[in-house]
């Protein structure tokens, strides 16, 4: 499951760009974002959920891409694009899918050791 959610090549590229010693610090920030986004979506009332879904998916596009969370990035791009086109039909289902992938991605990255990536 971990390999399915983590693109180690992107993390290695990131480590080359910013220095391997900085990856764990940024990874902690990324994990905090995932936790915050998940909580925001779970706590949002029905009226606020659509706006939160749009905002979070837009923000996730770049951060998920930077950390090699390719599945999360793809879902965020899809939701963001459909949100801009007013084509998000089942907000509850979209929210559930994003929350679940946020949870799985968080679990995978929390168990991941960035030191194992060769730079």
C-alpha positions as CSV (number, residue, x, y, z in Angstrom):
1,X,0.0,0.0,0.0
2,X,2.8,2.5,0.9
3,X,4.4,2.2,-2.5
4,X,1.1,2.8,-4.2
5,X,0.7,6.1,-2.4
6,X,4.3,7.4,-2.3
7,X,6.3,8.2,-5.4
8,X,9.8,7.8,-4.0
9,X,11.4,9.3,-7.1
10,X,9.7,12.6,-6.4
11,X,10.9,12.6,-2.8
12,X,14.4,11.8,-4.0
13,X,14.2,14.8,-6.4
14,X,12.9,17.0,-3.6
15,X,15.7,15.9,-1.4
16,X,18.3,16.8,-4.1
17,X,16.7,20.2,-4.5
18,X,16.3,21.2,-0.8
19,X,18.8,18.9,0.9
20,X,18.0,15.6,2.5
21,X,18.1,17.0,6.0
22,X,15.2,19.3,5.2
23,X,12.8,16.5,3.9
24,X,11.7,15.3,7.4
25,X,10.8,18.9,8.4
26,X,8.8,19.5,5.3
27,X,7.2,16.0,5.6
28,X,6.0,16.9,9.1
29,X,4.4,20.1,7.7
30,X,2.8,18.0,4.9
31,X,1.4,15.5,7.4
32,X,0.0,18.4,9.5
33,X,-1.7,19.8,6.4
34,X,-3.3,16.4,5.7
35,X,-4.6,16.1,9.2
36,X,-6.0,19.7,9.1
37,X,-7.7,19.2,5.8
38,X,-9.2,15.9,6.9
39,X,-10.6,17.5,10.1
40,X,-11.9,20.6,8.2
41,X,-13.8,18.4,5.8
42,X,-15.2,16.1,8.5
43,X,-16.3,19.0,10.7
44,X,-17.8,21.2,7.9
45,X,-21.5,21.6,7.9
46,X,-23.3,20.8,4.7
47,X,-23.4,24.4,3.4
48,X,-19.7,25.0,4.0
49,X,-18.5,21.6,2.7
50,X,-18.5,22.6,-1.0
51,X,-16.3,25.6,-0.4
52,X,-13.9,23.7,1.8
53,X,-13.7,20.9,-0.8
54,X,-12.8,23.4,-3.5
55,X,-10.2,25.2,-1.3
56,X,-8.6,22.1,0.0
57,X,-8.4,20.4,-3.4
58,X,-6.8,23.5,-4.9
59,X,-4.2,23.7,-2.2
60,X,-3.5,19.9,-2.3
61,X,-2.6,20.0,-6.0
62,X,0.8,21.4,-5.5
63,X,1.7,20.1,-2.0
64,X,0.7,16.5,-2.9
65,X,2.6,16.8,-6.2
66,X,5.7,18.1,-4.4
67,X,5.8,15.1,-2.0
68,X,5.0,12.4,-4.6
69,X,1.5,11.7,-3.3
70,X,0.4,11.1,-6.9
71,X,-3.0,9.5,-6.2
72,X,-3.9,12.3,-3.8
73,X,-2.7,14.9,-6.3
74,X,-4.8,13.3,-9.1
75,X,-7.9,13.3,-7.0
76,X,-7.3,16.9,-6.0
77,X,-6.8,18.0,-9.6
78,X,-10.0,16.2,-10.6
79,X,-12.1,17.8,-7.8
80,X,-10.6,21.2,-8.4
81,X,-11.3,21.1,-12.1
82,X,-14.9,19.9,-11.6
83,X,-15.4,22.4,-8.9
84,X,-14.4,25.3,-11.1
85,X,-16.8,24.0,-13.8
86,X,-19.6,23.6,-11.3
87,X,-19.7,19.8,-11.9
88,X,-19.3,18.5,-8.4
89,X,-22.6,16.6,-8.2
90,X,-22.4,14.5,-5.0
91,X,-20.5,16.6,-2.5
92,X,-20.9,14.0,0.3
93,X,-19.3,11.3,-1.9
94,X,-16.5,13.6,-3.1
95,X,-15.8,14.6,0.5
96,X,-15.8,11.0,1.6
97,X,-13.4,10.0,-1.2
98,X,-11.0,12.8,-0.4
99,X,-11.1,12.3,3.4
100,X,-10.4,8.6,2.9
101,X,-7.4,9.2,0.6
102,X,-6.1,11.9,3.0
103,X,-6.3,9.3,5.8
104,X,-4.5,6.6,3.7
105,X,-1.9,9.0,2.5
106,X,-1.2,10.3,6.0
107,X,-0.8,6.7,7.3
108,X,1.6,5.8,4.5
109,X,3.7,8.9,4.9
110,X,3.8,8.7,8.7
111,X,5.2,5.1,8.3
112,X,7.6,6.2,5.6
113,X,11.2,6.8,6.3
114,X,12.6,9.6,4.1
115,X,16.1,8.4,5.0
116,X,15.4,5.2,2.9
117,X,15.3,7.2,-0.3
118,X,18.6,7.4,-2.2
119,X,19.5,10.8,-3.3
